[in-house]
Amino acid sequence: MCGATEGGLALDGIDVDKEAVVQGQVLRDGEPLGSAYVRLLDATGEFTAEVPTSATGHFRFFAGDGQWTLRTLAPKAEPVDRKVVAAVGSVAEVRIEV
């Protein structure tokens, strides 16, 4: 069973039982923000990966089990950090307001 919320990114073709998925959407004033970047930092704060948000503000990472930090960088906004726990067999769905 997947933990993704309705209206999030489609999981077609992804075997959620074998992946630890961290995904979500970046918003500004409740509207999708397509000009942001989301970084994945490990438990020690080390940079692991970075992705741009889509036109609809969505992003996705495939991570290992454990605690991670999502650092969102957007124009005209301070960086926003959100803690998230990834686990194989589940989808961590995160909404980030900048």
Beta strands, then each sheet from edge to edge (+ up, - down):
strand 1: 20-28
strand 2: 31-32
strand 3: 37-41
strand 4: 47-52
strand 5: 58-63
strand 6: 66-73
strand 7: 80-86
strand 8: 90-97
sheet 1: 2+ 1- 5+
sheet 2: 2+ 1- 8-
sheet 3: 4+ 3- 6+ 7-
end
